[in-house]
Amino acid sequence: MYKFTVVTDPDTAAGFRLAGVEVIEVDGPEGARKIIPDLLFRDDTGIIAVNEDYMQVLDDKLMSKIEKTYRPIIIPIPIQKRGVGGVSYVERLLRRAIGYNIVLRR
């Protein structure tokens, strides 16, 4: 059976652990850049969820490999940034999901 692995920061890791997911904590994009190539070649990994900020620092060669491979599947996790309000975070998620900017009003 394949594993679902999450690569994220220490602040978000606890929530994924509570859900029973294998979590690899890294302290920043450089840590993710070092760990992700190793995860791509593990035989037991099926899905890797990565903090979206960490995906942006991966080099083009690695991104090309990620796009061409069928397993493991790598998906970015949208992370709410500090100082950004909850409403703008939800708007960003909706825009990404449906392709339109929806304005939420109270």
C-alpha positions in Angstrom: 0.0 0.0 0.0 1.2 3.5 -0.8 1.7 6.2 1.8 0.4 9.7 1.9 3.2 12.0 3.0 3.0 15.7 3.8 6.0 18.1 3.6 5.2 21.2 5.6 6.3 23.6 8.3 6.2 22.8 12.0 3.2 25.0 12.6 1.0 23.0 10.2 2.4 19.6 10.9 0.4 18.8 14.0 -2.9 19.0 12.2 -1.8 16.5 9.6 -0.4 14.2 12.3 -3.8 14.2 14.0 -5.3 13.0 10.7 -2.9 10.1 10.7 -0.7 11.2 7.9 3.1 10.8 7.7 4.5 14.3 8.1 8.0 15.5 7.3 8.7 18.9 8.9 11.1 21.2 7.2 12.1 24.7 8.4 11.8 26.4 5.0 12.0 26.0 1.3 15.6 24.9 1.3 14.7 22.0 3.6 11.9 21.0 1.2 14.3 21.3 -1.8 16.6 18.7 -0.1 13.9 16.2 1.0 11.5 16.1 -2.0 13.9 14.4 -4.5 14.4 11.5 -2.1 10.7 11.1 -1.6 10.2 10.8 -5.4 12.3 7.7 -5.5 10.7 5.8 -2.6 8.7 2.8 -3.5 6.1 3.2 -0.8 5.1 6.8 -1.5 1.8 7.4 -3.4 0.9 11.0 -2.7 3.1 13.8 -1.5 1.4 17.0 -0.4 3.8 20.0 -0.2 3.3 23.4 1.3 2.7 25.6 -1.8 5.5 28.0 -0.9 7.9 25.1 -1.0 6.9 24.1 -4.5 7.8 27.5 -5.9 11.5 27.0 -5.1 12.0 23.7 -6.8 14.3 23.8 -9.9 13.0 23.3 -13.4 14.5 19.9 -13.8 12.8 18.6 -10.7 9.5 20.2 -11.7 9.7 18.5 -15.1 10.2 15.1 -13.4 7.2 15.8 -11.1 5.0 16.7 -14.1 6.0 13.5 -16.0 5.8 10.9 -13.3 2.5 9.1 -12.5 3.6 8.1 -9.0 4.0 9.7 -6.6 1.5 12.4 -7.2 2.6 15.7 -5.8 0.0 18.3 -4.8 0.6 21.7 -3.4 -1.2 22.6 -0.1 -2.5 26.2 0.1 -1.2 27.6 3.3 -2.7 30.7 5.0 0.0 33.2 5.3 0.6 35.2 8.5 -0.9 38.7 8.4 -3.3 37.7 5.6 -6.9 37.8 6.7 -9.1 34.7 6.6 -11.4 36.2 4.0 -8.6 36.9 1.5 -7.3 33.4 2.1 -10.7 31.9 1.2 -11.0 34.1 -1.8 -7.6 32.9 -3.0 -8.7 29.3 -2.6 -11.9 29.9 -4.5 -10.1 31.7 -7.3 -7.7 28.8 -7.6 -10.4 26.2 -7.6 -12.9 27.7 -10.0 -10.8 30.3 -11.9 -12.8 33.3 -10.9 -12.4 35.9 -8.2 -15.4 35.9 -5.9 -15.7 38.7 -3.5 -17.0 37.7 -0.1 -19.0 40.4 1.8 -20.4 40.4 5.2 
